[in-house]
Amino acid sequence: MYPHINLKPVLTVLFFILIVTGSAAALEPSGSCAAQMYSRLKETVTYPPSAVRDQLEGEVVVIFQVSDEGKLKVYNVYTTNPELSAYVRNRLSSLYCELPEAHNRYFKVKFNFRLI
């Protein structure tokens, strides 16, 4: 015979988690800040001509924060190519983010440099 299990407390907790999660997601339109940030980065960090000339390829993953003033502070960089990493760091250090909703937020961006 199966033991009797009271599911009401479990369902109540799950319902509460669903409501809280849904409310948090509704605070910001889907991807608005992140989409604008990634679009700006895509325009700024292009394939460096010297890397094309030298046939350099690789990935650079960057974790950074946008400060109150809009400056990008790089915290971590993971890369398969140190030269491309230096290029990405240099490009990010010259950026200013004018999106107030991006200030004091962290971003993780992956740049793929592949020759076709």
DSSP file (Angstrom, degrees, kcal/mol; ACC not computed):
  #  RESIDUE AA STRUCTURE BP1 BP2  ACC     N-H-->O    O-->H-N    N-H-->O    O-->H-N    TCO  KAPPA ALPHA  PHI   PSI    X-CA   Y-CA   Z-CA
    1    1 A M              0   0    0      0, 0.0     0, 0.0     0, 0.0     0, 0.0   0.000 360.0 360.0 360.0 141.4    0.0    0.0    0.0
    2    2 A Y        -     0   0    0      1,-0.1     2,-0.1     3,-0.0     3,-0.0  -0.603 360.0-114.0 -85.2 141.2    1.3    3.5   -0.8
    3    3 A P        -     0   0    0      0, 0.0     2,-0.5     0, 0.0    -1,-0.1  -0.417  33.3-107.2 -71.5 151.1    1.7    6.1    1.9
    4    4 A H        -     0   0    0     -2,-0.1     2,-0.5     2,-0.0     0, 0.0  -0.677  36.9-164.7 -80.8 125.1   -0.5    9.2    1.8
    5    5 A I        -     0   0    0     -2,-0.5     2,-0.8    -3,-0.0    -3,-0.0  -0.947  15.7-139.2-116.6 130.1    1.4   12.3    0.7
    6    6 A N        +     0   0    0     -2,-0.5     4,-0.4     1,-0.2    -2,-0.0  -0.783  22.2 177.7 -88.5 108.7    0.1   15.8    1.1
    7    7 A L     >  +     0   0    0     -2,-0.8     4,-2.8     1,-0.2     5,-0.3   0.539  57.8  91.7 -88.9  -8.1    1.0   17.7   -2.1
    8    8 A K  H  > S+     0   0    0      1,-0.2     4,-2.2     2,-0.2    -1,-0.2   0.911  87.8  45.5 -58.4 -47.1   -0.7   20.9   -1.1
    9    9 A P  H  > S+     0   0    0      0, 0.0     4,-2.1     0, 0.0    -1,-0.2   0.899 114.7  49.2 -63.7 -37.5    2.4   22.5    0.5
   10   10 A V  H  > S+     0   0    0     -4,-0.4     4,-2.4     1,-0.2    -2,-0.2   0.939 112.7  46.2 -65.9 -46.5    4.6   21.4   -2.4
   11   11 A L  H  X S+     0   0    0     -4,-2.8     4,-2.5     1,-0.2    -1,-0.2   0.860 110.4  54.4 -64.8 -36.0    2.2   22.8   -5.0
   12   12 A T  H  X S+     0   0    0     -4,-2.2     4,-2.2    -5,-0.3    -1,-0.2   0.924 110.0  46.2 -63.7 -44.6    1.9   26.1   -3.0
   13   13 A V  H  X S+     0   0    0     -4,-2.1     4,-2.4     2,-0.2    -2,-0.2   0.923 113.2  49.2 -64.3 -44.9    5.7   26.6   -3.0
   14   14 A L  H  X S+     0   0    0     -4,-2.4     4,-2.3     1,-0.2    -2,-0.2   0.902 111.0  50.1 -61.8 -41.4    5.9   25.7   -6.7
   15   15 A F  H  X S+     0   0    0     -4,-2.5     4,-2.3     2,-0.2    -1,-0.2   0.915 110.4  50.2 -63.1 -43.0    3.1   28.2   -7.5
   16   16 A F  H  X S+     0   0    0     -4,-2.2     4,-2.6     1,-0.2    -2,-0.2   0.911 110.3  49.7 -61.4 -43.6    4.8   30.9   -5.5
   17   17 A I  H  X S+     0   0    0     -4,-2.4     4,-2.7     1,-0.2     5,-0.2   0.907 110.3  51.0 -62.2 -42.0    8.1   30.3   -7.3
   18   18 A L  H  X S+     0   0    0     -4,-2.3     4,-2.4     2,-0.2    -2,-0.2   0.911 111.4  47.5 -61.9 -43.9    6.3   30.5  -10.7
   19   19 A I  H  X S+     0   0    0     -4,-2.3     4,-2.1     2,-0.2    -2,-0.2   0.935 114.1  46.1 -64.7 -46.9    4.7   33.8   -9.7
   20   20 A V  H  X S+     0   0    0     -4,-2.6     4,-2.2     2,-0.2    -2,-0.2   0.919 114.1  48.1 -63.5 -44.6    7.9   35.4   -8.5
   21   21 A T  H  X S+     0   0    0     -4,-2.7     4,-2.1     1,-0.2    -1,-0.2   0.917 112.0  49.3 -62.8 -44.3    9.9   34.2  -11.5
   22   22 A G  H  X S+     0   0    0     -4,-2.4     4,-1.3    -5,-0.2    -1,-0.2   0.874 110.6  50.7 -63.0 -38.0    7.3   35.5  -13.9
   23   23 A S  H  X S+     0   0    0     -4,-2.1     4,-0.6     2,-0.2    -1,-0.2   0.899 109.4  50.1 -67.1 -41.2    7.2   38.9  -12.1
   24   24 A A  H >< S+     0   0    0     -4,-2.2     3,-0.9     1,-0.2     4,-0.4   0.894 109.8  51.0 -64.9 -39.5   11.0   39.3  -12.3
   25   25 A A  H >< S+     0   0    0     -4,-2.1     3,-0.6     1,-0.2    -1,-0.2   0.800 105.7  57.0 -67.8 -27.8   11.0   38.5  -16.0
   26   26 A A  H 3< S+     0   0    0     -4,-1.3    -1,-0.2     1,-0.2    -2,-0.2   0.628  86.9  78.6 -79.5 -12.9    8.3   41.1  -16.6
   27   27 A L  T << S+     0   0    0     -3,-0.9    -1,-0.2    -4,-0.6    -2,-0.2   0.825 101.5  34.5 -65.7 -30.8   10.3   43.9  -15.1
   28   28 A E  S <  S-     0   0    0     -3,-0.6     3,-0.2    -4,-0.4    -1,-0.2  -0.988  94.0-110.2-127.4 130.3   12.4   44.2  -18.3
   29   29 A P    >   -     0   0    0      0, 0.0     3,-2.0     0, 0.0     4,-0.4  -0.277  61.2 -74.0 -56.1 144.4   11.2   43.7  -21.8
   30   30 A S  T 3  S-     0   0    0      1,-0.3    -4,-0.0     2,-0.1    -5,-0.0  -0.152 104.3 -25.9 -50.3 108.1   12.7   40.6  -23.2
   31   31 A G  T 3> S+     0   0    0     -3,-0.2     4,-3.4    -2,-0.1     5,-0.4   0.558  91.5 135.9  71.3  10.0   16.3   41.2  -24.1
   32   32 A S  H <> S+     0   0    0     -3,-2.0     4,-1.8     2,-0.2     5,-0.2   0.949  78.1  32.4 -59.9 -52.5   16.0   45.0  -24.6
   33   33 A C  H  > S+     0   0    0     -4,-0.4     4,-2.4     2,-0.2    -1,-0.2   0.948 124.5  45.0 -68.7 -49.3   19.1   46.0  -22.6
   34   34 A A  H  > S+     0   0    0      1,-0.2     4,-2.9     2,-0.2     5,-0.2   0.903 112.4  52.1 -62.7 -41.6   21.1   42.9  -23.5
   35   35 A A  H  X S+     0   0    0     -4,-3.4     4,-2.1     1,-0.2    -1,-0.2   0.911 111.6  46.4 -63.1 -42.2   20.1   43.1  -27.2
   36   36 A Q  H  X S+     0   0    0     -4,-1.8     4,-2.2    -5,-0.4    -1,-0.2   0.904 113.2  49.8 -66.2 -40.3   21.2   46.7  -27.4
   37   37 A M  H  X S+     0   0    0     -4,-2.4     4,-2.4     2,-0.2    -2,-0.2   0.941 112.6  46.1 -63.8 -47.1   24.5   46.0  -25.7
   38   38 A Y  H  X S+     0   0    0     -4,-2.9     4,-2.4     1,-0.2    -1,-0.2   0.867 111.0  53.2 -65.4 -36.1   25.3   43.0  -27.9
   39   39 A S  H  X S+     0   0    0     -4,-2.1     4,-1.6    -5,-0.2    -1,-0.2   0.920 110.3  47.5 -63.5 -43.1   24.3   45.0  -31.0
   40   40 A R  H  X S+     0   0    0     -4,-2.2     4,-1.6     1,-0.2    -2,-0.2   0.901 112.3  49.2 -64.7 -41.5   26.7   47.8  -30.0
   41   41 A L  H  X S+     0   0    0     -4,-2.4     4,-3.3     1,-0.2    -1,-0.2   0.891 107.1  55.4 -65.4 -38.9   29.5   45.3  -29.3
   42   42 A K  H  < S+     0   0    0     -4,-2.4    -1,-0.2     1,-0.2    -2,-0.2   0.864 109.9  46.7 -62.6 -35.7   29.0   43.6  -32.6
   43   43 A E  H  < S+     0   0    0     -4,-1.6    -1,-0.2    -5,-0.2    -2,-0.2   0.842 119.4  40.0 -71.7 -33.7   29.5   47.0  -34.4
   44   44 A T  H  < S+     0   0    0     -4,-1.6     2,-1.1     1,-0.2    -2,-0.2   0.874 108.9  56.6 -87.7 -41.2   32.6   47.8  -32.3
   45   45 A V  S  < S+     0   0    0     -4,-3.3    -1,-0.2    -5,-0.2     2,-0.2  -0.768  72.0 158.4-100.4  94.1   34.5   44.5  -32.1
   46   46 A T        -     0   0    0     -2,-1.1    -3,-0.1    -3,-0.1    67,-0.0  -0.541  55.4 -70.7-105.2 174.3   35.0   43.4  -35.7
   47   47 A Y        -     0   0    0     -2,-0.2    -1,-0.1     1,-0.1     5,-0.0  -0.541  57.7-121.6 -66.8 119.3   37.6   41.0  -37.1
   48   48 A P    >>  -     0   0    0      0, 0.0     4,-1.9     0, 0.0     3,-0.6  -0.414  10.2-133.1 -66.2 135.0   40.9   42.9  -36.8
   49   49 A P  H 3> S+     0   0    0      0, 0.0     4,-2.6     0, 0.0     5,-0.2   0.851 106.7  55.6 -56.4 -36.1   42.6   43.4  -40.2
   50   50 A S  H 3> S+     0   0    0      1,-0.2     4,-2.4     2,-0.2     6,-0.1   0.872 106.4  50.8 -66.7 -34.7   46.0   42.2  -38.8
   51   51 A A  H <4>S+     0   0    0     -3,-0.6     5,-3.0     2,-0.2     4,-0.4   0.872 110.6  48.9 -69.3 -36.4   44.3   38.9  -37.6
   52   52 A V  H ><5S+     0   0    0     -4,-1.9     3,-1.0     3,-0.2    -2,-0.2   0.939 112.5  48.4 -65.1 -46.0   42.9   38.4  -41.1
   53   53 A R  H 3<5S+     0   0    0     -4,-2.6    -2,-0.2     1,-0.3    -1,-0.2   0.901 117.3  41.0 -60.2 -42.2   46.3   39.0  -42.6
   54   54 A D  T 3<5S-     0   0    0     -4,-2.4    -1,-0.3    -5,-0.2    -2,-0.2   0.382 110.8-122.6 -88.7   3.8   48.0   36.7  -40.2
   55   55 A Q  T < 5 +     0   0    0     -3,-1.0     2,-0.4    -4,-0.4    -3,-0.2   0.890  49.2 169.7  56.0  46.0   45.1   34.1  -40.5
   56   56 A L      < +     0   0    0     -5,-3.0     2,-0.3    -6,-0.1    -1,-0.2  -0.711   7.4 176.8 -88.5 137.2   44.4   34.2  -36.7
   57   57 A E        +     0   0    0     -2,-0.4     2,-0.3    23,-0.1    57,-0.2  -0.913  16.3 108.5-132.3 161.1   41.3   32.4  -35.5
   58   58 A G  E     -A  113   0A   0     55,-2.4    55,-3.1    -2,-0.3     2,-0.4  -0.926  52.7 -87.2 159.2-179.3   39.9   31.8  -32.0
   59   59 A E  E     -A  112   0A   0     -2,-0.3    21,-2.0    53,-0.2    22,-0.6  -0.923  23.7-167.1-120.2 146.0   37.3   32.6  -29.4
   60   60 A V  E     -AB 111  79A   0     51,-2.4    51,-3.3    -2,-0.4     2,-0.5  -0.975   2.7-168.3-133.7 119.9   37.3   35.2  -26.7
   61   61 A V  E     -AB 110  78A   0     17,-3.4    17,-2.7    -2,-0.4     2,-0.4  -0.940  11.8-171.1-109.0 126.1   34.8   35.1  -23.9
   62   62 A V  E     -AB 109  77A   0     47,-2.9    47,-2.6    -2,-0.5     2,-0.5  -0.953  15.8-163.6-123.2 134.5   34.6   38.3  -21.8
   63   63 A I  E     +AB 108  76A   0     13,-2.6    12,-3.3    -2,-0.4    13,-1.6  -0.978  29.5 158.2-113.3 122.1   32.8   39.0  -18.5
   64   64 A F  E     -AB 107  74A   0     43,-2.4    43,-3.0    -2,-0.5     2,-0.4  -0.921  32.2-137.6-141.3 164.9   32.5   42.7  -17.8
   65   65 A Q  E     -AB 106  73A   0      8,-2.2     8,-3.1    -2,-0.3     2,-0.6  -0.952  16.4-133.5-122.7 144.2   30.4   45.2  -15.8
   66   66 A V  E     -AB 105  72A   0     39,-2.1    38,-3.4    36,-0.4    39,-0.5  -0.878  30.0-140.9 -94.7 123.0   29.1   48.5  -17.0
   67   67 A S    >   -     0   0    0      4,-3.1     3,-1.2    -2,-0.6    38,-0.1  -0.128  28.4 -96.0 -75.9 175.6   29.9   51.1  -14.3
   68   68 A D  T 3  S+     0   0    0      1,-0.3    35,-0.1    35,-0.2    -1,-0.1   0.826 128.5  51.2 -58.6 -32.4   27.6   54.0  -13.1
   69   69 A E  T 3  S-     0   0    0      2,-0.1    -1,-0.3     1,-0.0    34,-0.0   0.541 122.6-106.8 -84.8  -7.0   29.5   56.2  -15.5
   70   70 A G  S <  S+     0   0    0     -3,-1.2    27,-3.1     1,-0.3     2,-0.2   0.506  72.6 139.1  95.2   4.8   29.0   53.8  -18.5
   71   71 A K  B     -C   96   0B   0     25,-0.2    -4,-3.1     1,-0.0     2,-0.6  -0.570  52.4-124.1 -82.3 148.6   32.6   52.5  -18.6
   72   72 A L  E     -B   66   0A   0     23,-0.7     2,-0.6    20,-0.4    -6,-0.2  -0.823  21.2-164.6 -95.6 124.6   33.2   48.8  -19.2
   73   73 A K  E     -B   65   0A   0     -8,-3.1    -8,-2.2    -2,-0.6     2,-0.4  -0.939  13.2-143.1-111.1 114.9   35.3   47.0  -16.6
   74   74 A V  E     +B   64   0A   0     -2,-0.6   -10,-0.3   -10,-0.2     3,-0.1  -0.619  23.6 172.7 -79.9 129.2   36.6   43.6  -17.7
   75   75 A Y  E     +     0   0A   0    -12,-3.3     2,-0.3    -2,-0.4   -11,-0.2   0.813  64.2   9.4-102.1 -44.7   36.6   41.0  -15.0
   76   76 A N  E     -B   63   0A   0    -13,-1.6   -13,-2.6     2,-0.0     2,-0.4  -0.993  54.2-168.6-141.2 146.6   37.5   37.8  -16.8
   77   77 A V  E     -B   62   0A   0     -2,-0.3     2,-0.5   -15,-0.2   -15,-0.2  -0.991   2.3-172.8-135.3 127.4   38.7   36.8  -20.2
   78   78 A Y  E     +B   61   0A   0    -17,-2.7   -17,-3.4    -2,-0.4     2,-0.3  -0.980  22.4 164.8-117.2 130.0   38.8   33.2  -21.5
   79   79 A T  E     -B   60   0A   0     -2,-0.5   -19,-0.2   -19,-0.2    -2,-0.0  -0.964  47.6-154.0-147.0 158.1   40.5   32.8  -24.9
   80   80 A T  S    S+     0   0    0    -21,-2.0   -20,-0.1    -2,-0.3   -23,-0.1   0.387  98.1  42.9-104.3  -3.3   42.0   30.4  -27.4
   81   81 A N     >  -     0   0    0    -22,-0.6     4,-2.0     1,-0.1     3,-0.3  -0.872  64.3-161.0-146.9 108.7   44.1   33.2  -28.8
   82   82 A P  H  > S+     0   0    0      0, 0.0     4,-2.2     0, 0.0     5,-0.2   0.820  93.0  56.2 -60.3 -33.2   46.0   35.8  -26.7
   83   83 A E  H  > S+     0   0    0      2,-0.2     4,-1.8     1,-0.2     5,-0.1   0.919 109.5  45.1 -66.6 -42.1   46.4   38.2  -29.6
   84   84 A L  H  > S+     0   0    0     -3,-0.3     4,-2.4     1,-0.2    -1,-0.2   0.859 110.4  55.8 -68.0 -34.3   42.6   38.3  -30.2
   85   85 A S  H  X S+     0   0    0     -4,-2.0     4,-2.6     2,-0.2    -2,-0.2   0.922 106.8  49.0 -61.7 -44.7   42.0   38.6  -26.5
   86   86 A A  H  X S+     0   0    0     -4,-2.2     4,-2.3     1,-0.2    -1,-0.2   0.890 110.7  51.4 -62.4 -39.7   44.2   41.7  -26.3
   87   87 A Y  H  X S+     0   0    0     -4,-1.8     4,-2.3     2,-0.2    -2,-0.2   0.931 111.1  46.7 -62.7 -46.2   42.4   43.2  -29.3
   88   88 A V  H  X S+     0   0    0     -4,-2.4     4,-2.7     2,-0.2     5,-0.2   0.922 111.8  50.7 -64.4 -44.5   39.0   42.6  -27.6
   89   89 A R  H  X S+     0   0    0     -4,-2.6     4,-2.2     1,-0.2    -1,-0.2   0.923 111.0  49.5 -57.4 -44.6   40.2   44.1  -24.3
   90   90 A N  H  X S+     0   0    0     -4,-2.3     4,-0.9     1,-0.2    -2,-0.2   0.914 112.0  47.4 -62.1 -44.7   41.5   47.2  -26.1
   91   91 A R  H >< S+     0   0    0     -4,-2.3     3,-0.6     1,-0.2     4,-0.3   0.906 112.8  48.8 -65.0 -41.9   38.2   47.7  -28.0
   92   92 A L  H >< S+     0   0    0     -4,-2.7     3,-1.4     1,-0.2   -20,-0.4   0.867 105.1  58.1 -67.5 -35.5   36.1   47.2  -24.9
   93   93 A S  H 3< S+     0   0    0     -4,-2.2    -1,-0.2     1,-0.3    -2,-0.2   0.746 104.4  53.0 -67.3 -21.3   38.2   49.7  -22.9
   94   94 A S  T << S+     0   0    0     -4,-0.9    -1,-0.3    -3,-0.6     2,-0.2   0.484  92.2 100.1 -90.7  -2.3   37.4   52.4  -25.4
   95   95 A L    <   -     0   0    0     -3,-1.4   -23,-0.7    -4,-0.3     2,-0.4  -0.542  51.4-164.5 -88.0 149.8   33.7   51.9  -25.2
   96   96 A Y  B     -C   71   0B   0     -2,-0.2     2,-0.7   -25,-0.1   -25,-0.2  -1.000  14.5-143.2-127.3 130.9   31.2   54.0  -23.3
   97   97 A C        -     0   0    0    -27,-3.1   -60,-0.0    -2,-0.4     5,-0.0  -0.844  15.7-177.0 -99.2 115.2   27.7   52.7  -22.7
   98   98 A E        +     0   0    0     -2,-0.7    -1,-0.1     4,-0.0     3,-0.1   0.346  53.0 107.1 -92.3   7.0   25.0   55.3  -22.8
   99   99 A L    >>  -     0   0    0      1,-0.2     3,-1.8   -29,-0.1     4,-0.6  -0.763  54.6-162.9 -86.5 106.4   22.2   52.9  -21.9
  100  100 A P  G >4 S+     0   0    0      0, 0.0     3,-1.0     0, 0.0    -1,-0.2   0.837  88.5  60.8 -59.3 -32.1   21.3   53.7  -18.3
  101  101 A E  G 34 S+     0   0    0      1,-0.2   -68,-0.1    -3,-0.1    -2,-0.0   0.649 100.7  55.6 -70.8 -12.5   19.5   50.4  -17.9
  102  102 A A  G X4 S+     0   0    0     -3,-1.8     3,-1.4   -69,-0.1   -36,-0.4   0.618  81.6 112.1 -91.0 -14.9   22.9   48.6  -18.5
  103  103 A H  T << S+     0   0    0     -3,-1.0   -36,-0.2    -4,-0.6   -35,-0.2  -0.337  84.3  12.0 -64.6 139.7   24.7   50.5  -15.7
  104  104 A N  T 3  S+     0   0    0    -38,-3.4     2,-0.3     1,-0.3    -1,-0.3   0.756 103.2 121.0  64.0  28.7   25.8   48.3  -12.8
  105  105 A R  E <   -A   66   0A   0     -3,-1.4   -39,-2.1   -39,-0.5     2,-0.3  -0.897  57.7-131.3-119.6 152.5   25.0   45.1  -14.8
  106  106 A Y  E     -A   65   0A   0     -2,-0.3     2,-0.3   -41,-0.2   -41,-0.2  -0.771  21.6-169.3-100.5 146.5   27.3   42.2  -15.7
  107  107 A F  E     -A   64   0A   0    -43,-3.0   -43,-2.4    -2,-0.3     2,-0.5  -0.979  13.5-157.4-133.9 147.4   27.5   40.8  -19.2
  108  108 A K  E     +A   63   0A   0     -2,-0.3     2,-0.4   -45,-0.2   -45,-0.2  -0.991  20.7 179.4-124.5 121.1   29.1   37.7  -20.6
  109  109 A V  E     -A   62   0A   0    -47,-2.6   -47,-2.9    -2,-0.5     2,-0.5  -0.968  17.4-153.6-128.6 137.8   29.9   37.9  -24.3
  110  110 A K  E     -A   61   0A   0     -2,-0.4     2,-0.5   -49,-0.2   -49,-0.2  -0.948   8.6-163.7-112.2 123.9   31.5   35.4  -26.6
  111  111 A F  E     -A   60   0A   0    -51,-3.3   -51,-2.4    -2,-0.5     2,-0.5  -0.925   4.0-160.6-105.9 126.7   33.4   36.6  -29.7
  112  112 A N  E     -A   59   0A   0     -2,-0.5     2,-0.7   -53,-0.2   -53,-0.2  -0.934   3.7-167.9-108.4 123.6   34.1   34.1  -32.4
  113  113 A F  E     +A   58   0A   0    -55,-3.1   -55,-2.4    -2,-0.5     2,-0.4  -0.919  22.0 158.9-111.4 105.0   36.8   34.9  -34.9
  114  114 A R        -     0   0    0     -2,-0.7     2,-0.3   -57,-0.2   -57,-0.1  -0.993  34.2-137.0-130.8 131.2   36.7   32.5  -37.8
  115  115 A L              0   0    0     -2,-0.4    -2,-0.0     1,-0.1   -58,-0.0  -0.660 360.0 360.0 -82.8 140.9   38.1   32.9  -41.3
  116  116 A I              0   0    0     -2,-0.3    -1,-0.1     0, 0.0    -2,-0.0   0.435 360.0 360.0 -98.5 360.0   35.8   31.7  -44.1
